[in-house]
Amino acid sequence: MASPWVKESARHRFVLWKTPKIIYCAHHDWPRILLLLFLTRCLEWCIQVVVVLEVVTQP
């Protein structure tokens, strides 16, 4: 049975090892996330414009 201190230290090492990777991934995915949000907004806007145009141009 490992002492609590060893367990604690292993957990801290794991967290310290994981955290920079998570921050790195999040940091490098920001442009992609923003781009996706932007494209989604554009798509919604385009759909609205098309719907309005269809309604306006109907006889």
C-alpha positions as CSV (number, residue, x, y, z in Angstrom):
1,M,0.0,0.0,0.0
2,A,1.5,3.3,-1.1
3,S,1.5,6.1,1.5
4,P,-1.0,9.0,1.0
5,W,1.9,11.3,0.3
6,V,3.1,9.2,-2.6
7,K,-0.4,9.0,-4.1
8,E,-0.9,12.7,-3.7
9,S,2.5,13.5,-5.3
10,A,1.7,11.1,-8.2
11,R,-1.7,12.9,-8.7
12,H,0.0,16.3,-8.7
13,R,2.6,15.1,-11.2
14,F,-0.2,13.8,-13.4
15,V,-2.1,17.1,-13.1
16,L,1.0,19.2,-13.8
17,W,1.8,17.0,-16.8
18,K,-1.8,17.2,-18.2
19,T,-2.6,20.9,-17.6
20,P,-0.1,22.4,-20.1
21,K,-1.3,20.0,-22.7
22,I,-4.9,21.0,-22.1
23,I,-4.0,24.7,-22.1
24,Y,-1.9,24.2,-25.3
25,C,-4.8,22.4,-27.1
26,A,-7.3,25.0,-26.0
27,H,-5.0,27.8,-27.0
28,H,-4.4,26.4,-30.4
29,D,-8.0,25.4,-31.1
30,W,-9.3,29.0,-30.4
31,P,-8.9,30.1,-34.0
32,R,-10.7,27.0,-35.2
33,I,-13.5,27.4,-32.6
34,L,-13.9,31.1,-33.6
35,L,-13.9,30.2,-37.3
36,L,-16.6,27.6,-36.7
37,L,-18.7,30.0,-34.8
38,F,-18.2,32.7,-37.5
39,L,-19.1,30.2,-40.3
40,T,-22.2,29.1,-38.4
41,R,-23.3,32.7,-38.0
42,C,-22.7,33.4,-41.7
43,L,-24.6,30.3,-42.7
44,E,-27.6,31.3,-40.5
45,W,-27.5,34.8,-42.0
46,C,-27.3,33.4,-45.6
47,I,-30.3,31.1,-44.9
48,Q,-32.3,34.1,-43.6
49,V,-31.4,36.2,-46.6
50,V,-32.4,33.4,-49.0
51,V,-35.7,32.9,-47.2
52,V,-36.4,36.6,-47.3
53,L,-35.5,36.8,-51.0
54,E,-37.8,33.8,-51.8
55,V,-40.7,35.4,-49.9
56,V,-40.1,38.8,-51.6
57,T,-39.7,37.5,-55.1
58,Q,-42.7,35.2,-55.0
59,P,-45.5,36.4,-57.2
